[in-house]
Amino acid sequence: MLQYFRLFCMQSDADAERILALGAPPERVQVTGNLKYDLPASEQAVDPAAVRAGLALPAACRLVIAGSIHRGEDEPVIEAFQAAASSRRDLCLLLAPRHPERLDEVERVVRRAGLACVRRSRLPGETPRAGGAILLDTMGELGRLYAVASVVFIGGSLIPHGGQNILEAAAHGRPVLHGPHMQNFAEMRDLFQAAGAALQVADGRSLGEALQTLLDDPAKADRMGRAGRSIVEAQRGATRRTADLVGALL
């Protein structure tokens, strides 16, 4: 069947090898890169001061974002934040559930843990408390909020879900933490870990330790963030390369 395809645009050399092993004609296989790296310019053109004002964050408050979290991650993420915040008065946690139908459930978990909680839709009318949590209940906003995070944890990775995309956080130069279950983004994970742009944690306890390390060492957090942004910039262009190859066939 593969002989009927005129072109195979593959994300990586490994993907190209797989399609060749399945019988694709070698002259029709091209490695064009991962389209996910071509983030819209609007997602990166963010005014951090305006974002902080929209969240009503106090000037000295540092924000930890847990993005795209799934059921089974709420408690360990909150416990990790509380461990990091126990010796600090300048932290706030933003929780972004992957599935909005879980908002009430997550809010109950937050309040049961003893944290003050305010929903994003009520800001800036209300003010989040230091040591408390913001619950993201708006759509399409998480990517721009990463711009003001001190540290980002990527959800879907402490449980066997397969992880979530880390590129939005990396494009804003944020240090990224994730759990051991990133198999849906294995190539991306390996690239970022090799460059020192992301750290893998095993569980909630090690997440708390990693948070404390990065919050205590802003220089290390900055190096990680710059390394991640460099990867995103270096990997861009897959959309153009793919379009050029497809256009040549028309």
C-alpha positions in Angstrom: 0.0 0.0 0.0 2.8 2.5 0.8 3.9 2.5 -2.8 0.8 4.6 -3.6 1.9 7.5 -1.4 4.0 10.1 -3.2 5.6 11.7 -0.1 6.2 10.8 3.5 7.0 13.8 5.7 8.5 12.4 9.0 9.2 14.1 12.3 12.6 12.5 12.9 15.2 10.2 11.6 13.8 7.4 13.9 10.3 7.9 12.3 11.9 7.8 8.8 13.6 4.5 9.7 10.3 3.1 10.8 8.4 4.0 7.7 11.3 2.7 5.5 11.2 -0.6 7.5 7.5 -0.9 6.6 8.4 -0.6 2.9 8.1 3.1 2.0 10.2 4.0 -1.1 13.3 5.7 0.2 13.2 8.4 -2.4 9.8 9.6 -1.1 10.8 9.8 2.5 11.8 13.2 3.9 12.5 14.3 7.5 10.8 17.7 7.9 10.6 18.0 11.7 7.8 18.3 14.2 5.0 20.8 13.4 4.4 21.3 17.1 7.5 23.5 17.3 5.9 26.1 15.0 4.0 27.8 17.7 1.8 30.8 16.6 3.5 34.1 17.1 0.5 35.3 19.1 1.2 32.8 21.8 4.7 34.2 22.3 4.0 37.9 22.0 3.0 38.3 25.6 3.4 41.2 28.0 4.3 39.6 31.3 3.3 42.7 33.3 -0.2 42.6 31.8 -0.5 38.9 32.5 0.5 39.4 36.1 -1.9 42.3 36.4 -4.7 40.1 35.0 -4.0 37.5 37.6 -3.8 40.2 40.4 -0.5 38.7 41.5 1.4 40.8 44.1 4.6 42.2 42.8 6.8 39.9 44.8 4.8 36.7 44.3 6.4 33.9 42.3 4.0 31.6 40.4 4.3 27.8 40.1 2.1 26.5 37.2 0.9 22.9 37.0 -0.4 22.6 33.5 -2.8 20.0 32.0 -3.0 18.0 35.2 -5.1 14.8 35.3 -7.0 13.0 38.0 -4.5 11.3 40.3 -2.1 14.3 40.1 -4.0 16.9 42.1 -2.9 15.7 45.5 0.8 15.1 44.8 1.1 18.4 43.0 -0.5 20.3 45.9 1.6 18.4 48.4 4.7 19.3 46.4 3.7 23.0 46.3 3.0 23.0 50.0 6.4 21.5 50.7 8.1 24.2 48.6 5.9 27.0 50.1 6.5 25.9 53.7 9.6 28.1 54.0 8.5 30.8 51.7 5.8 33.5 51.7 6.1 34.5 48.1 4.6 31.5 46.2 1.3 31.0 44.5 0.1 27.9 42.6 -1.8 27.9 39.4 -3.6 24.7 38.7 -4.8 24.0 35.1 -6.9 20.8 34.9 -6.6 19.1 31.5 -10.4 18.5 31.5 -12.6 21.5 32.6 -15.3 19.2 33.9 -13.0 18.4 36.8 -12.9 22.0 38.0 -15.2 21.5 41.0 -13.4 18.3 41.9 -10.0 20.0 41.8 -11.3 22.9 43.9 -12.5 20.5 46.6 -9.1 18.9 46.7 -7.4 22.3 47.0 -9.6 23.4 49.8 -9.4 20.1 51.6 -5.6 20.5 51.6 -6.1 23.8 53.4 -5.2 26.2 50.6 -7.1 29.3 49.7 -8.4 29.0 46.2 -9.7 31.5 43.7 -10.9 30.8 40.1 -9.2 32.6 37.3 -12.5 34.0 36.0 -12.9 36.0 39.2 -9.6 37.8 38.7 -8.5 40.6 38.9 -11.7 41.4 40.9 -10.4 39.1 43.7 -6.8 38.7 44.8 -5.0 35.4 45.2 -3.3 34.8 48.5 0.4 34.1 48.8 0.6 30.4 49.6 -2.8 29.8 47.9 -4.0 28.6 44.5 -5.5 29.9 41.4 -7.7 27.5 39.5 -7.7 28.1 35.7 -11.3 27.9 34.6 -10.9 29.7 31.3 -10.1 28.3 27.9 -7.2 28.9 25.6 -5.2 31.0 28.1 -2.7 28.6 29.6 0.0 29.1 26.9 0.3 32.8 27.6 0.2 32.4 31.4 3.4 30.3 31.2 5.2 33.5 30.5 5.0 34.6 34.2 5.7 31.2 35.8 8.9 30.7 37.9 8.6 26.9 37.4 6.2 24.8 35.3 5.1 21.2 35.9 3.6 19.4 32.9 0.8 17.1 33.8 -0.3 13.8 32.5 3.1 12.5 33.5 2.9 11.5 37.2 0.2 8.9 36.1 0.5 6.5 33.2 -1.2 8.8 30.7 1.7 9.6 28.4 2.4 13.2 29.3 1.5 16.5 27.6 3.2 19.0 25.3 6.0 21.0 27.0 6.6 23.4 24.1 4.4 26.3 25.2 6.2 26.6 28.5 9.6 26.1 26.9 8.9 28.8 24.3 8.5 31.3 27.1 11.9 30.3 28.6 10.4 28.5 31.6 12.1 25.6 33.4 10.1 22.5 33.0 9.4 19.6 35.4 7.6 16.4 34.4 6.9 12.9 35.7 8.1 9.5 34.4 5.2 8.9 32.0 6.1 11.0 28.9 6.0 8.2 26.4 3.7 10.2 24.0 6.4 12.8 23.8 9.4 10.6 24.2 11.6 12.2 21.5 10.8 15.7 22.8 11.5 14.5 26.4 14.8 13.1 25.5 15.9 16.2 23.6 15.0 18.5 26.4 16.5 16.4 29.1 19.8 16.0 27.1 20.0 19.8 26.8 19.3 20.4 30.5 16.0 22.1 29.7 13.7 19.7 31.6 13.9 17.6 34.8 12.1 14.3 35.4 10.7 13.6 38.8 9.4 10.3 40.1 6.5 11.3 42.3 5.0 14.1 44.4 7.9 14.0 46.9 10.6 14.4 44.3 8.5 17.1 42.6 8.5 19.1 45.8 12.3 18.7 46.1 12.8 19.8 42.5 10.5 22.8 43.0 12.5 23.8 46.0 15.8 23.4 44.2 14.8 25.6 41.3 13.2 28.2 43.5 16.3 28.3 45.6 18.6 28.6 42.6 17.2 31.1 40.1 20.3 30.9 38.0 19.8 27.2 37.4 16.1 27.8 36.6 17.1 30.5 34.1 19.7 28.2 32.4 17.0 25.5 32.0 14.6 28.1 30.6 17.1 29.5 28.1 18.0 26.0 27.0 14.4 25.1 26.3 13.7 28.3 24.4 16.8 27.6 22.3 15.5 24.1 21.4 12.2 25.5 20.3 13.9 28.1 18.1 16.3 25.6 16.6 13.5 23.2 15.7 11.2 25.6 14.0 10.4 25.4 10.3 8.7 22.1 9.9 5.5 23.7 8.6 7.4 25.6 5.9 9.5 22.6 4.9 6.4 20.4 4.7 4.4 22.9 2.7 7.3 23.4 0.2 7.5 19.6 -0.4 3.7 19.2 -0.8 3.6 22.3 -3.0 6.2 20.8 -5.3 3.8 17.8 -5.9 0.9 20.0 -7.0 
